[in-house]
Amino acid sequence: MRVIRKYANRRLYDTQQSRYVTLEDLRRLILDEEPFRVEDAKTGEDLTRTILLSIIIEQEQADGEAEVFSNDLLQQLIRVYAMAQPLPLARYLEQGTQLMLEQQKRLQDQWQQAMRNSPMELMREMTEENMRFWQKTINKAQQKEDDADEDER
């Protein structure tokens, strides 16, 4: 597991690549499904969760149209924390999100499969097959003519 150290000056240092990294670099690691742990350089305390929340906040602010956490949802989450017996929300969110991601991937795979079998793709394949047929036929005819010419000589 890759270790990222967070220094007092808020800089993040990737110990595997021996370079400073940004939240965007860590976001790319997440997208690439590369595991990492962020720890305080001085104490060794695990800061991964805090950094992940920072990445989410950065993404939420970067693109208002891609907003995942509406004000209403954030208020509801705060209410969950205030409950005397908080719901086991984390497990449900993790499972629901995993299911959603799997369904999204399946849908994308099906869409790509459908696009490969689209009418235009079918026409392209048929055209290529026809071209190969006619090229082969023309080449055979040309070969027969060449053979006949040689026989006459």
Secondary structure, DSSP 8 states (H G I E B T S, - for coil): -EEEEE-TTS-EEETTTTEEE-HHHHHHHHHTT--EEEEETTT--B-HHHHHHHHHHHHHHH-GGG--S-HHHHHHHHHHHHSSS---HHHHHHHHHHHHHHHHHHHHHHHHHHHHTSHHHHHHHHHHHHHHHHHHHHHHHHHHHHHHHHHH-
